[in-house]
Amino acid sequence: TIMIYPVVPDFRRYPNEQGRDLFVTHMEMGLGGAWMKRMIHSTFMYKLQGRPGWKVIPE
């Protein structure tokens, strides 16, 4: 699982050669990556459905 932030490179905000925030962008391998993918999917669906507390979940 690779988490990239922001998805579209923003070279004005992040002036490195990738155009991304290197402290947020990272990679998880193996079983940890599978659990991270599940967590991201679950929180996205929770926010999409507009359940209580959805505003607390960051973009």
C-alpha positions as CSV (number, residue, x, y, z in Angstrom):
1,T,0.0,0.0,0.0
2,I,1.4,3.4,-1.0
3,M,-0.2,6.5,0.5
4,I,0.6,9.7,-1.5
5,Y,-0.3,13.2,-0.4
6,P,-1.4,15.2,-2.3
7,V,-2.5,12.8,-5.1
8,V,-1.8,15.4,-7.7
9,P,1.7,16.9,-7.4
10,D,1.7,20.5,-6.1
11,F,5.1,22.0,-6.9
12,R,4.2,25.5,-5.6
13,R,3.2,24.2,-2.1
14,Y,5.9,21.4,-1.9
15,P,9.0,22.6,-3.8
16,N,10.8,19.2,-3.8
17,E,11.2,17.2,-7.0
18,Q,8.1,15.0,-6.4
19,G,5.8,17.9,-5.5
20,R,4.4,16.0,-2.5
21,D,4.6,16.1,1.3
22,L,7.3,13.6,2.1
23,F,6.3,13.3,5.8
24,V,2.8,12.1,4.9
25,T,3.7,10.0,1.8
26,H,4.8,6.5,2.8
27,M,4.6,2.8,1.9
28,E,3.5,-0.1,4.0
29,M,4.4,-3.7,2.9
30,G,2.8,-7.0,3.7
31,L,0.0,-7.5,6.2
32,G,0.5,-4.0,7.6
33,G,-0.3,-2.6,4.2
34,A,-3.4,-4.7,3.9
35,W,-4.7,-3.4,7.2
36,M,-3.9,0.2,6.3
37,K,-5.8,-0.2,3.0
38,R,-8.8,-1.6,4.9
39,M,-8.7,1.3,7.4
40,I,-8.5,4.0,4.7
41,H,-11.4,2.3,2.8
42,S,-13.6,2.0,5.9
43,T,-13.0,5.6,7.0
44,F,-13.7,6.9,3.5
45,M,-17.0,4.9,3.3
46,Y,-18.0,6.2,6.8
47,K,-17.4,9.8,5.7
48,L,-19.2,9.2,2.4
49,Q,-22.3,7.9,4.1
50,G,-22.4,11.0,6.4
51,R,-22.5,9.1,9.7
52,P,-22.2,10.9,13.0
53,G,-18.7,12.4,13.5
54,W,-17.8,12.4,9.8
55,K,-16.5,15.9,10.0
56,V,-13.8,14.7,12.3
57,I,-12.2,12.5,9.6
58,P,-9.6,14.5,7.6
59,E,-9.7,14.8,3.9
